[in-house]
Amino acid sequence: MKTNADASQALIFLHVPKSAGTTVNRLIEGEYSLHEIFSVDPVFSQWSCHHLWNLSSERLVRFRIFKGHMLFGLHKILPQPATYFAVFRDPIDRVLSAFYFMRNYILHPNYWRFKRNNWTLEDFVRNSPRDNVQTKIVAGAPYEKPCTAAIFEQARQNLREHFSVVGLSERFEESLALMKLRFDWTLASYYSFNITRTRPKKRDVPQATLDLISEKNSFDIALYAEASRIFEEDIGNNSTEINSILRDLDNARIRDPLSAKLFSFRAAAKKAISRVYSAV
């Protein structure tokens, strides 16, 4: 059974692309003072990660939480102890969402490449080196290199040894409840961000394409099964607390359209400030 994170530990949120990470990022910005957060810029993530890895120990120790699109391993350079958390997603659904997001979001680095080459979903799955993304992130392995059994085993070990919360996007509220329990978050209100709506459902995709995605992302499928086991263990071991928190979260979820717009506006302002502060 995992215990609550120690107050002296820094938190590292590994934002798995298209796995409810944007919503978690916005909630983090509501839980901590902005000067306590380092945000990896999603548009300039390579530069931002390089900047982070080159900060002085004096500045690193001031941050209480680090978040964004980065690989496992940041704890090795931090002067303070640290623990990780992440939200994972069914690999087939994640690939579908990622492809249609990249194809439609003009600021994404692959947007113009997709437009220029007129890639279909099948082209993306066959030709992109970004297979098994969740496994590579948790193992600390480069996106562009092939995934191997050794990389998968490292990812599986990291999940068991270094993560305080292993969440699932398909059971997002329970994942939030685990975060609130482990990290003593308030979560007074929340709203879901960055949902890719212009994409087909899994049931509408040809079976041959689904089989191809499964074949190319077999390590992610195995890692997702491991993440699901850890998640179920944590929920089962903390069922009384989780059920109580779920009732609070249901009351905290924003449903009114006007309130949602105001919440989104405030969140956008905090996001912008956090990115600027992290970049200097």
C-alpha positions as CSV (number, residue, x, y, z in Angstrom):
1,M,0.0,0.0,0.0
2,K,1.3,3.4,-1.0
3,T,1.5,6.1,1.6
4,N,0.8,9.8,1.2
5,A,3.7,11.8,-0.3
6,D,6.0,13.4,2.2
7,A,5.7,17.2,2.4
8,S,9.5,17.5,1.8
9,Q,9.2,15.6,-1.5
10,A,8.9,17.4,-4.9
11,L,6.2,16.1,-7.1
12,I,6.9,15.3,-10.8
13,F,3.9,15.0,-13.1
14,L,4.8,13.2,-16.3
15,H,2.2,14.4,-18.8
16,V,1.4,11.5,-21.1
17,P,0.1,13.1,-24.3
18,K,-3.7,12.8,-24.8
19,S,-4.2,11.2,-21.4
20,A,-6.1,13.9,-19.5
21,G,-2.8,15.6,-18.6
22,T,-4.0,19.1,-19.6
23,T,-6.8,19.0,-17.0
24,V,-4.3,17.8,-14.3
25,N,-1.9,20.6,-15.3
26,R,-4.7,23.2,-14.8
27,L,-5.6,21.8,-11.5
28,I,-2.0,21.8,-10.3
29,E,-1.9,25.5,-11.1
30,G,-4.8,26.0,-8.8
31,E,-3.3,24.0,-6.0
32,Y,0.2,25.7,-5.8
33,S,1.7,29.1,-5.9
34,L,2.9,29.7,-9.5
35,H,6.5,30.4,-8.3
36,E,6.5,26.8,-6.8
37,I,5.7,25.2,-10.2
38,F,8.0,24.4,-13.1
39,S,6.0,23.9,-16.3
40,V,7.6,22.3,-19.3
41,D,6.3,24.3,-22.3
42,P,4.3,21.9,-24.5
43,V,5.1,23.8,-27.8
44,F,8.9,24.1,-27.1
45,S,9.3,21.0,-24.9
46,Q,12.8,20.1,-26.0
47,W,14.1,23.6,-25.2
48,S,12.1,23.7,-22.0
49,C,13.4,20.3,-20.8
50,H,17.0,21.4,-21.6
51,H,16.4,24.6,-19.7
52,L,15.1,22.6,-16.7
53,W,18.0,20.2,-16.6
54,N,20.4,23.1,-16.6
55,L,18.9,25.1,-13.7
56,S,21.0,25.5,-10.6
57,S,20.4,23.4,-7.5
58,E,19.5,26.7,-5.7
59,R,16.6,27.3,-8.0
60,L,15.5,23.6,-8.4
61,V,15.0,23.2,-4.6
62,R,12.5,26.1,-4.6
63,F,10.0,24.2,-6.8
64,R,7.4,22.0,-5.2
65,I,6.2,20.5,-8.4
66,F,7.5,19.9,-11.9
67,K,5.0,19.1,-14.7
68,G,4.8,18.6,-18.4
69,H,5.9,16.5,-21.4
70,M,9.2,15.0,-20.2
71,L,10.8,11.7,-19.7
72,F,11.3,9.9,-16.4
73,G,14.6,10.7,-14.7
74,L,14.3,14.3,-13.4
75,H,14.6,13.1,-9.7
76,K,18.2,12.2,-10.4
77,I,19.3,15.8,-10.7
78,L,17.1,17.3,-8.0
79,P,18.6,18.3,-4.6
80,Q,15.4,17.4,-2.8
81,P,13.7,14.0,-2.7
82,A,10.9,13.5,-5.3
83,T,8.1,11.2,-6.3
84,Y,6.2,10.8,-9.6
85,F,2.6,10.6,-10.8
86,A,0.9,10.2,-14.1
87,V,-2.3,9.4,-15.8
88,F,-2.3,6.6,-18.4
89,R,-4.8,5.8,-21.2
90,D,-5.9,2.8,-23.2
91,P,-3.1,2.7,-25.9
92,I,-5.5,2.4,-28.9
93,D,-7.7,5.3,-27.8
94,R,-4.5,7.3,-27.0
95,V,-3.1,6.8,-30.5
96,L,-6.4,7.7,-32.1
97,S,-6.7,10.9,-30.0
98,A,-3.0,11.8,-30.6
99,F,-3.2,11.5,-34.4
100,Y,-6.4,13.6,-34.7
101,F,-5.1,16.2,-32.3
102,M,-1.8,16.5,-34.2
103,R,-3.6,16.8,-37.5
104,N,-5.9,19.6,-36.3
105,Y,-3.8,21.6,-33.8
106,I,-1.8,24.1,-35.8
107,L,0.8,24.7,-33.0
108,H,1.7,21.1,-32.8
109,P,5.2,20.4,-34.2
110,N,3.8,17.6,-36.5
111,Y,0.9,19.6,-37.9
112,W,2.6,20.9,-41.0
113,R,4.3,17.6,-41.6
114,F,0.9,15.9,-41.6
115,K,-0.5,18.5,-44.0
116,R,2.5,18.3,-46.3
117,N,2.6,14.5,-46.5
118,N,-1.2,14.1,-46.3
119,W,-0.8,11.3,-43.7
120,T,-3.7,9.0,-42.9
121,L,-4.1,7.3,-39.5
122,E,-2.5,4.2,-41.0
123,D,0.5,6.2,-42.3
124,F,1.0,7.7,-38.9
125,V,0.9,4.3,-37.2
126,R,3.2,2.7,-39.7
127,N,5.8,5.4,-40.1
128,S,6.0,7.5,-37.0
129,P,8.7,6.4,-34.5
130,R,6.5,7.6,-31.7
131,D,5.1,4.1,-30.9
132,N,4.8,2.9,-27.3
133,V,5.0,6.5,-26.0
134,Q,3.7,5.7,-22.5
135,T,6.4,3.0,-22.0
136,K,9.2,5.3,-23.3
137,I,8.1,8.1,-21.1
138,V,8.0,6.0,-17.9
139,A,11.3,4.3,-18.8
140,G,13.1,7.5,-19.6
141,A,13.8,6.3,-23.1
142,P,13.9,8.7,-26.2
143,Y,10.7,8.9,-28.2
144,E,12.5,8.4,-31.5
145,K,14.3,5.2,-30.7
146,P,12.8,1.7,-30.9
147,C,11.1,0.3,-27.9
148,T,12.5,-2.9,-26.5
149,A,11.7,-5.5,-23.9
150,A,14.4,-4.0,-21.6
151,I,12.8,-0.6,-21.9
152,F,9.4,-2.1,-21.0
153,E,10.9,-3.8,-18.0
154,Q,12.5,-0.5,-16.8
155,A,9.1,1.2,-17.2
156,R,7.3,-1.5,-15.3
157,Q,9.9,-1.3,-12.5
158,N,9.7,2.5,-12.4
159,L,5.9,2.4,-12.0
160,R,6.2,0.1,-9.0
161,E,9.1,1.9,-7.3
162,H,8.8,5.6,-8.0
163,F,5.2,6.5,-8.5
164,S,2.9,7.7,-5.7
165,V,-0.2,7.8,-8.0
166,V,-0.8,5.8,-11.2
167,G,-4.0,7.1,-12.7
168,L,-6.2,6.0,-15.6
169,S,-7.9,8.6,-17.8
170,E,-10.9,6.2,-18.3
171,R,-11.5,6.5,-14.5
172,F,-10.4,10.1,-14.1
173,E,-12.4,11.1,-11.0
174,E,-11.0,8.1,-9.1
175,S,-7.5,9.1,-10.2
176,L,-8.1,12.6,-9.0
177,A,-9.3,11.2,-5.7
178,L,-6.0,9.3,-5.3
179,M,-4.1,12.5,-6.1
180,K,-6.1,14.4,-3.5
181,L,-5.5,11.7,-0.9
182,R,-1.8,11.3,-1.6
183,F,-0.9,15.0,-2.1
184,D,-3.4,16.7,0.2
185,W,-4.9,18.7,-2.6
186,T,-8.0,20.9,-2.1
187,L,-9.7,20.4,-5.5
188,A,-12.4,22.9,-4.7
189,S,-13.5,23.0,-8.3
190,Y,-12.5,21.5,-11.6
191,Y,-13.3,21.3,-15.3
192,S,-12.0,19.1,-18.1
193,F,-9.8,20.7,-20.7
194,N,-8.4,19.9,-24.2
195,I,-10.7,17.1,-25.2
196,T,-10.2,16.0,-28.8
197,R,-13.8,15.8,-30.1
198,T,-13.0,15.7,-33.9
199,R,-12.0,12.0,-34.0
200,P,-13.7,8.7,-34.7
201,K,-14.7,6.3,-32.0
202,K,-12.8,3.1,-31.7
203,R,-15.8,1.2,-32.9
204,D,-15.8,3.2,-36.2
205,V,-12.2,2.4,-37.0
206,P,-11.5,-0.6,-39.3
207,Q,-10.4,-3.7,-37.4
208,A,-7.3,-4.0,-39.5
209,T,-6.3,-0.5,-38.3
210,L,-6.9,-1.3,-34.7
211,D,-4.9,-4.5,-35.1
212,L,-2.0,-2.4,-36.6
213,I,-2.1,0.0,-33.6
214,S,-2.1,-2.9,-31.2
215,E,0.9,-4.5,-33.0
216,K,2.9,-1.3,-33.0
217,N,2.1,-0.5,-29.4
218,S,2.3,-3.9,-27.8
219,F,4.6,-2.6,-24.9
220,D,2.1,0.2,-24.1
221,I,-0.7,-2.4,-24.0
222,A,1.3,-4.5,-21.5
223,L,2.3,-1.3,-19.5
224,Y,-1.3,-0.2,-19.4
225,A,-2.3,-3.6,-17.9
226,E,0.3,-3.1,-15.2
227,A,-0.9,0.5,-14.5
228,S,-4.4,-0.8,-14.2
229,R,-3.3,-3.4,-11.7
230,I,-1.6,-0.8,-9.6
231,F,-4.6,1.5,-9.9
232,E,-7.0,-1.2,-8.7
233,E,-4.7,-2.1,-5.8
234,D,-4.6,1.5,-4.7
235,I,-8.4,2.0,-5.0
236,G,-9.1,-1.2,-3.1
237,N,-6.7,-0.4,-0.3
238,N,-8.2,3.1,0.2
239,S,-11.8,2.5,-0.7
240,T,-13.4,4.3,2.2
241,E,-11.4,7.5,1.7
242,I,-11.8,7.4,-2.1
243,N,-15.6,7.0,-1.9
244,S,-15.7,10.0,0.4
245,I,-13.5,12.1,-1.9
246,L,-15.6,11.1,-4.9
247,R,-18.7,12.6,-3.3
248,D,-16.8,15.9,-2.8
249,L,-15.5,15.9,-6.3
250,D,-18.9,15.4,-7.8
251,N,-20.0,18.6,-6.0
252,A,-16.8,20.4,-7.2
253,R,-17.2,19.5,-10.9
254,I,-18.2,22.6,-12.9
255,R,-21.3,22.1,-15.0
256,D,-22.6,25.6,-15.6
257,P,-21.4,26.9,-19.0
258,L,-20.7,30.5,-17.7
259,S,-18.8,29.2,-14.7
260,A,-16.8,26.9,-17.0
261,K,-15.8,29.8,-19.2
262,L,-14.7,31.9,-16.2
263,F,-12.8,28.9,-14.8
264,S,-11.1,28.4,-18.2
265,F,-10.2,32.1,-18.4
266,R,-8.5,32.1,-15.0
267,A,-6.8,28.8,-15.8
268,A,-5.4,30.2,-19.1
269,A,-4.0,33.2,-17.3
270,K,-2.3,31.0,-14.7
271,K,-0.9,28.7,-17.4
272,A,0.6,31.7,-19.3
273,I,2.3,33.1,-16.1
274,S,3.6,29.6,-15.2
275,R,5.2,29.1,-18.6
276,V,6.9,32.5,-18.5
277,Y,8.2,32.0,-15.0
278,S,9.5,28.6,-15.9
279,A,11.3,29.9,-19.0
280,V,13.4,32.5,-17.2
